[in-house]
Amino acid sequence: MTSAVAMVDDGVSPPSWEQVGPVDQSLAPTCRMPQAVPAHEPAVRTVVKGWPTLPGYKILTELGRGGMAFVYKARDLSRQRLVAIKVIDPSLAGDGEVVARFRQEQLLAVRLAAHPNLVAAHAAGHVEGIPYLVLEFVEGHDLAWIVQQRGSLPAAEACEVVRRAALGLEYLHKHGLVHRDVKPANLMLTSSGQVKLLDLGLVRHLHVPAPGGQITRHGQLLGTPDYMSPEQCLDCQAIDGRADIYALGCTLYELLTGQPPFAGSDHGSVFLKMKAHVEAPVPPIRGRRPDIPEWLAAALERMLAKDRAGRFVRAADVVAALQHFAAGADLAGLSLAPPPSAIVAA
């Protein structure tokens, strides 16, 4: 799910936060990590109109909620800017796995240097055991919403969205990270026509075991079945950046046709979708969009190869393959109306 966050001025001084972990200086963190919150500061669990109260911020509205967090629009009082604040659901604060996953997102968000196709993180910490993450306020719509409203996109615009998303993925992959949940709902198109890759909640390091063991229960599904690579369907841990390239191919397929490759009644369950990703041929794109050039169809087919050895090796290769087809794209023109909110994945 996607949602948004904003802030307003309430005259409260900014908090000091507990640092969530050691920062790798080679990743050029983009935010400060202050010290622990004093005991007299109000807790995040203190609510006004059902919203949390965080010192140093004024909550304007709740913009959405997902499986483990709420997202609010708020104002950073010390800098007088709008931000998005993602707060773990207090009812899940005792769930060690949920907290570990949220803390992982905090660490990754603040360690990654600013990239134009990623949502910037300003700060991260917790108050009385409730973690939160302060993010760049991004105004726009996610691509799932845009496709739902408009239907399939022109080829140039679809390719440019995916090309820019691939730039963000290339940056993650260079830092040894795999996103694991690339999909239209996790791609934000801003009002200025920029593409932002959202939600680091399922990102994992390649070849680096999680501290203290895995934070995934045995047999738990991680990812979204409509976009999961064959190898991710079989073992969500045994993947590399080529799983993201497959998911990006499913995303491009949906932008071009209005639905992912294995949608519809024939694939009406999670099991059937995953079985199709592993075994079934992808319906040819030109059967659904005869106007798609053969070279673009070939590039998409390579992104969706069952055997990851047959896919593009790097996200940068996807960028290069789509460059020609994205020429002349007008992403700002995709907006149907002024966006109702800023969107960040919850």
C-alpha positions in Angstrom: 0.0 0.0 0.0 1.1 3.6 -0.5 0.5 6.6 1.6 1.7 10.1 2.3 2.8 12.4 5.1 3.0 16.1 6.0 3.8 18.4 9.0 2.7 21.7 10.7 4.2 24.1 13.1 3.5 23.5 16.8 6.4 25.3 18.5 7.9 22.2 20.0 11.7 22.0 19.9 13.3 19.3 17.8 14.0 16.0 19.6 17.3 14.2 19.9 17.1 10.7 18.6 19.0 7.5 19.4 21.3 6.5 16.6 19.9 3.3 15.0 23.2 1.8 14.2 26.8 2.4 13.0 27.0 4.4 9.8 29.2 3.3 7.0 31.0 6.5 5.9 31.6 5.1 2.4 27.8 5.4 1.8 27.8 9.1 2.6 24.7 9.3 4.9 22.3 12.1 4.1 21.0 12.8 7.6 22.1 13.4 11.1 21.5 10.8 13.8 21.1 12.6 17.2 21.2 11.2 20.7 18.6 9.5 22.8 15.3 11.2 23.5 15.2 12.7 27.1 12.8 11.0 29.4 10.6 14.1 29.7 9.9 14.3 26.0 6.4 13.1 24.9 6.2 9.6 23.5 5.3 8.8 20.0 2.4 6.7 21.4 0.8 9.8 22.8 -1.9 10.6 20.3 -3.9 13.7 19.4 -6.9 13.0 17.2 -5.6 9.5 16.8 -2.2 10.8 15.5 1.2 10.3 17.2 2.9 13.2 18.9 6.6 13.5 18.0 8.6 16.3 19.5 9.9 18.7 16.9 7.2 17.9 14.4 3.6 18.9 13.8 1.5 16.1 12.3 -0.9 17.5 9.6 -2.7 14.4 8.5 -2.5 10.6 8.1 -1.8 9.8 4.5 -2.0 6.0 4.6 -1.0 2.8 6.3 0.5 -0.5 5.3 1.2 -3.8 6.8 3.5 -2.5 9.5 3.5 1.3 9.6 1.5 4.5 9.4 2.6 7.4 7.2 1.9 11.0 8.1 2.4 14.4 6.5 4.1 16.7 8.9 6.2 19.8 9.3 9.8 19.8 10.5 9.7 22.7 12.9 13.4 23.3 13.1 13.8 23.6 9.3 10.2 24.6 8.4 9.8 22.1 5.7 7.3 19.4 4.9 8.4 15.8 5.5 6.9 12.3 5.4 7.1 10.5 8.8 6.8 6.7 8.7 6.0 5.3 12.2 5.8 1.6 13.1 2.3 0.5 14.1 2.4 0.7 17.9 0.4 -2.5 18.1 3.4 -4.3 16.4 6.1 -2.8 18.6 6.4 -6.1 20.5 6.8 -8.1 17.3 10.6 -8.6 17.1 10.5 -9.5 13.4 8.5 -6.4 12.4 10.7 -4.2 14.5 13.9 -5.7 13.0 12.6 -5.2 9.5 11.6 -1.6 10.2 15.0 -0.9 11.8 16.7 -2.4 8.7 14.7 0.1 6.6 15.9 2.9 8.9 19.5 1.9 8.6 19.4 1.5 4.8 17.5 4.8 4.3 20.0 6.9 6.2 23.1 5.1 4.9 22.3 5.6 1.2 23.5 8.8 -0.2 21.0 11.0 -2.0 20.0 9.6 -5.4 17.4 11.3 -7.7 15.5 8.1 -8.1 15.3 7.2 -4.4 13.4 8.9 -1.6 15.8 10.8 0.6 15.9 10.1 4.3 16.4 13.0 6.7 16.6 11.2 10.1 15.6 8.0 11.9 15.3 6.9 15.5 12.7 5.9 18.1 10.9 7.3 21.0 10.0 4.9 23.9 10.6 1.9 21.7 8.5 3.0 18.8 10.7 3.4 15.6 10.1 6.1 13.0 11.7 7.3 9.9 11.7 10.9 8.6 11.7 11.1 4.8 11.6 13.5 1.9 8.1 14.7 1.2 7.4 13.6 -2.3 4.3 14.8 -4.1 2.8 12.7 -6.8 1.1 9.4 -7.7 2.3 5.8 -7.8 2.3 4.1 -11.1 -0.3 1.5 -10.0 -2.7 4.4 -9.5 -1.8 6.0 -12.8 -2.4 2.8 -14.7 -5.6 2.2 -12.9 -6.8 5.6 -13.9 -5.4 5.9 -17.4 -5.0 2.3 -18.6 -1.9 1.2 -20.5 0.7 3.9 -21.1 2.3 5.0 -24.3 5.5 3.0 -25.0 7.9 6.0 -24.6 6.5 7.0 -21.2 6.4 3.4 -20.0 10.0 2.9 -21.0 11.1 6.2 -19.4 9.5 5.3 -16.1 11.3 1.9 -16.1 14.5 3.4 -17.3 14.6 5.8 -14.4 13.6 3.1 -11.9 16.5 1.0 -13.2 18.8 3.9 -12.4 17.7 3.7 -8.8 18.1 -0.1 -8.8 21.6 0.2 -10.2 22.5 2.4 -7.3 21.1 -0.1 -4.8 22.8 -3.0 -6.5 26.2 -1.2 -6.5 25.9 -1.0 -2.8 25.2 -4.8 -2.5 21.5 -4.5 -2.0 18.5 -6.1 -3.7 15.1 -4.4 -3.4 12.9 -7.6 -3.7 9.6 -5.7 -4.1 9.8 -3.7 -7.4 6.3 -3.1 -8.7 4.2 -0.1 -10.0 2.9 0.6 -6.5 6.5 1.2 -5.4 7.3 3.6 -8.2 6.2 7.2 -7.6 5.8 9.7 -10.4 6.2 13.2 -8.9 4.4 16.3 -10.1 7.6 17.4 -11.9 7.9 14.1 -13.8 10.6 12.5 -11.6 10.4 8.8 -10.8 11.2 7.6 -7.2 11.7 4.0 -6.1 9.9 3.5 -2.8 9.9 1.1 0.1 13.2 -0.3 1.4 11.3 -2.6 3.9 12.3 -5.8 2.0 15.7 -4.8 0.8 18.4 -7.3 1.8 22.2 -7.3 1.5 23.8 -9.8 -0.9 26.0 -12.4 0.8 25.6 -10.8 4.2 23.6 -12.7 6.8 21.2 -10.6 8.9 22.7 -9.7 12.3 21.4 -12.2 14.9 20.0 -14.5 12.3 17.3 -14.1 9.6 14.4 -11.7 10.2 12.2 -13.8 8.0 10.1 -16.7 9.4 10.7 -20.0 7.7 8.3 -20.3 4.7 7.2 -16.7 4.8 6.5 -15.1 1.4 8.5 -11.9 0.8 7.6 -9.9 -2.2 4.4 -9.4 -4.3 3.4 -12.5 -6.3 2.5 -10.7 -9.5 6.1 -9.5 -9.9 8.3 -12.2 -8.3 11.1 -13.8 -10.3 11.1 -17.6 -10.6 14.1 -17.9 -8.3 12.4 -15.6 -5.7 9.3 -17.8 -5.8 11.4 -20.8 -5.0 13.7 -19.2 -2.4 13.3 -15.5 -1.5 16.9 -15.5 0.0 18.7 -17.1 -2.9 18.5 -14.1 -5.2 20.6 -11.3 -6.7 19.9 -8.1 -8.6 18.6 -10.0 -11.5 15.4 -10.7 -9.5 14.8 -7.0 -9.4 15.3 -6.9 -13.2 12.6 -9.6 -13.6 10.2 -7.6 -11.4 11.0 -4.5 -13.4 10.1 -6.4 -16.5 6.8 -7.4 -15.0 6.3 -3.7 -14.2 7.1 -2.6 -17.7 4.7 -5.3 -19.0 1.9 -3.9 -16.8 2.6 -0.3 -17.8 2.3 -1.3 -21.5 -0.8 -3.6 -21.1 -2.6 -2.5 -18.0 -1.9 -5.8 -16.1 1.1 -7.9 -15.1 2.0 -11.0 -17.1 0.1 -13.5 -15.0 -3.1 -11.7 -14.0 -6.6 -12.9 -14.5 -8.7 -15.9 -13.5 -6.2 -18.4 -14.8 -3.8 -17.2 -12.1 -6.2 -16.3 -9.4 -4.2 -17.5 -6.4 -0.8 -16.9 -5.0 0.2 -20.4 -5.8 -0.9 -20.2 -9.4 0.9 -16.9 -9.9 4.1 -18.3 -8.5 3.8 -21.5 -10.5 3.3 -19.5 -13.6 6.4 -17.4 -13.0 8.4 -20.6 -12.6 6.9 -22.6 -15.4 4.6 -20.8 -17.8 5.8 -18.7 -20.8 5.0 -15.0 -20.6 2.2 -14.0 -23.0 3.9 -12.2 -25.9 3.7 -8.4 -25.4 2.9 -7.9 -29.1 -0.1 -10.1 -28.8 -1.6 -7.5 -26.4 0.1 -4.4 -27.9 0.8 -4.9 -31.6 2.2 -1.4 -31.8 5.2 -2.3 -29.6 8.4 -2.4 -31.7 10.1 -5.8 -32.1 13.3 -4.6 -30.5 11.4 -3.4 -27.4 9.6 -6.7 -27.2 12.9 -8.5 -27.3 14.3 -6.3 -24.5 11.3 -7.1 -22.4 11.5 -10.8 -23.1 15.1 -10.7 -21.9 14.1 -9.0 -18.7 11.5 -11.7 -18.1 13.8 -14.7 -18.9 12.9 -17.7 -16.6 16.6 -18.5 -16.2 18.3 -15.4 -14.7 21.4 -16.2 -16.7 19.4 -15.1 -19.7 18.5 -11.7 -18.3 20.4 -8.4 -18.4 23.3 -8.7 -16.0 23.0 -5.2 -14.5 20.2 -2.7 -14.2 22.5 -0.3 -16.1 22.0 -2.7 -19.1 18.3 -2.1 -18.8 18.9 1.6 -18.8 20.9 1.3 -22.0 18.4 -1.0 -23.7 15.4 1.3 -23.1 17.2 4.6 -23.8 16.1 4.6 -27.5 12.5 3.7 -26.9 12.1 6.3 -24.1 13.1 9.2 -26.4 10.5 12.0 -26.4 8.7 10.7 -23.3 6.7 13.3 -21.4 6.3 12.0 -17.8 5.0 15.3 -16.4 2.1 14.9 -18.9 1.0 11.6 -17.3 -0.5 13.4 -14.4 -4.3 13.4 -14.7 -4.9 16.0 -12.0 -3.1 17.7 -9.1 -2.0 14.9 -6.8 -4.1 14.5 -3.6 -1.1 13.8 -1.4 2.6 12.9 -1.2 3.1 9.2 -1.4 5.6 7.0 0.3 5.3 3.3 0.9 4.0 2.2 4.3 
